[in-house]
Amino acid sequence: MDVSLAQCTQVIRLPSFMTAEEIRSCQEVAVEFRNRPGVIKPAAWEVLFLQADGFFRARRPDIYQKLRDAVLRVDRQHWGLIGDEACNLRVAEFHTHTAPSKGLPDPHHHDQDSLVTIDVLFGEGEYEGGVFRTLETDGSSLEHPVVAGDALVFVSHKYHSVTPLVTGRRQVLVLEFWRGPEQTCNYRCEGVDTKPRISVLPSCVAANAAEWSIFD
C-alpha cells in the first residue's frame, strides 16, 4: 500500500488472542531456537528470526495457522489488501526487549514491502515503558495499550514505534506477510513489490476513519 494511504488506516486490537498455554508454547520454541549454534544474542533487544529453515511453522503449525487466519480475517474486513489470499510469511520475529533500552524511537518506522503485520504481546512479568505507538495523520502519537495475549494487526506501511523500556523485560512475537516467496532464511529479506491487487477499501482514505468498527 502507498505509505500515505497507510497512515489513514487503524490498528486493530484482538484482545486475549492467545492463551497462556499458547504463549508458553511459543516461548519454548524461542528458547529452542536460541540454543541453536550461531544464533546471535544481543543484550538489550534480542530478535530471533523464527522463520529460519521453517522453524516456527514446523514446530507450531496450529499457532502459525491461527496467526495467518487472523491476518486474513482482519484484512478482509478492513483493508482488502491481500484479496485472493496470495500472501506468504516474510518474517516471524521473536523480540525480547530488556531494560534499559531506547525502544524503537523512529516515529516514521514502517515494515516496508510487507502487506499486513501482526504483533502478539507475550509480556515477561512486570515492566514499564515499551508502549506501541502509531503516528496519526494529524501528527499525534496514538498509544495502543495491550496485555499479555493481545494481538495488534495493522497495515505494514503504517508508521509505528515503541517507547523506551524503563524497567523489566518485554516479549513480542511479530509476523509479517508479503507478496514474495515464503522466507526460511535467518534474516529479514528485502525488495518485493507489494502493491495491492485489488482496490483499497474507500474507508482507508475517509476523514472519519476513526469510526471503523474493531474486529472481535
N, C-alpha and C positions, 0 to 999 in steps of 0.2 A: 504494500500500500504506500502511496505517496506519504512522505513524512508529515506534510502539513495537514493532510486529511486525518492521519492517525491521531493527531492531537485533539480532535473533536470526539474521539471515542472514550468510552468509560471502561474502567477496570471493574470486572465482575467478581465479586466475592462469593465463594461457595463455603458456607460455614460447616464445620465438622465433616469435611470431605473425606478425611482419612481417620480411621480408628486408631486407638493406641497400639493395638496389635500390628496394624499395617505400618505404623511409624517405626516400631521396634524392628520389624522385618526389614525395612529399608535401611535402618541404621546398621543392622547386621551385615547387609550387603556392602555398605560403605566400608565397614571395618575389614571385611574380607578383601575388598579391592585395595584398600590402603596398604595391606600387608603384602601385596604383590611386589616382586623385585622391580626396582627402577621407578617407583611412584614417588614423585616429589612431595615433600611435606613441609610447606612454608609455615611460619609460626602464627601470624596474626589472621590470615584469611586463606584457608586451605580450600582448593577446588579440585574435586575428583571427577574426571570425565568418565562417568559410568557407562557411556555408550561404547567404550573401547572394547573391541572384539565381541560386541553384542552382549556384554556382561550383564547389564541391568535387565534387559529384556529376557535373557535366558534364565536368570536367577529368579525373577519375579514377574513372569508373564501376565499374571492376573492383575497385578497392580499397574503394570505398564498399560494394559488394555483399558483399565479404569481411567487412567490419566488421559489417554488418547480419546476415549469416548467422551469425556467431559469437554475436552477442547473442541471436538466436532459439534457437540450439542450447543455449547455457548456460541460458537461461531455461526451456526445456522440461525440462532435466534437473534443475534445482534449485528453481525457484520457481513456475512456471506462471502468471506474471502476464500475459503477452501472449496466451496461449491461441490465438486464431484468427489470430494474426499481424497483427491490425489495429492497427498502430502506425506512426508516421511520425517522420521526423527533426525534432527540435526545434532542436538546435544542433550545429554542427561547429566546435569552437573549437581554434585552434592557439595554444598558450601558449608564449611564450619568456620564461623566468624568469632574470633576470640578477642576480648577486650584487653587493652585499649586498641582500638582500630578506627581509622578515619572513615570507614564505610565506603560507600560509592558516591563521592561528592559531586560528580559532574551532573548538573541538572538536565543536560541535553543527551545523556546516555540513552541509547536505544539498541535493540537487538537487530542490527542491520542484516538484511537479506532473509530473515525469518518471517513467518506469517503470523503465528499465534504462539504465545508463551504462557506456560502455567507454572506458578510458584506455589509450593506447599511448605508451610512453616512447620518444622518439627520441634522447635524450641530446644532447650537443653538446660532445664532449671530456670531460675530467675535471672533476668538480665535487664539492663537499662540502655535505651537507645536502640539502634538498628531498626528504625522505622522506615517502611517502604513508602516512598512519595512519588507523585507524578506532577509534572509541570503542566498546568492547565492553560487554555487559550487566553485567559485574562491575565496571565503572568503569575498567578498564585501557585503555591505548592500545596497539593492536596495529600494529606496523610491517609493511609489505609490500615487502620488497626486490625491486627489478626491475633489469634491464639493458636496454640498447637493443634494441628489437624485441619486448619482452614486453608483453602486454596484461593489464589488470585489468578484470574485468567484475563489476558489483555492482548491487544494488537501489539505485535513485537516492535513496531516502529514508534510506539508512543514513548515519549520521554519519561524516564524513571530513574530514581536514585535511592540511596539508602543512607540514613543519618549515621553519624559516628556511634559505634558501640562503646559505651562508657564502662559498663561492668558486665561480667558474666560471659556466656557463650550462646551463640545463636546458630541454629542449623536450618538450612533450607534446601529442598530439592527443586531443581529448575529444569524443565523440559521445554525445548523449542522445536517447533515443526516448520518445515520449509518445503519448497518445490524440488529441491535437489535430491540426490540419492540418499538412502539411509546411511548414516555415518557410523563407522565402527573403529574410528581412529582415536588415539589418546590426546586429542587436542580439538580446537574449535575450527571447523572448516569455514572458508570464506568464499564469496563471489558468485552466488547464483541469483539469477533474475527472479524476483518473487512478485511480479505484477499480478493482481488478481485476475482470474479467468472469467469472472462474472462481475457485474457492476456492484459497487459498494452500496449498501442499503442507504436510501436518502437520509435517514436519521443521522448518519455519520456526520453530515455537514450542517445539520439543523442547529439553530441557535438554542433550541430547548433540549439539547442532548441530555441534560441533567435529569430529564423526566423519564428516561427509559426505565423499564422495569428491571429488577435484579433477578437473574436466573436462580432458582432454588434447586 
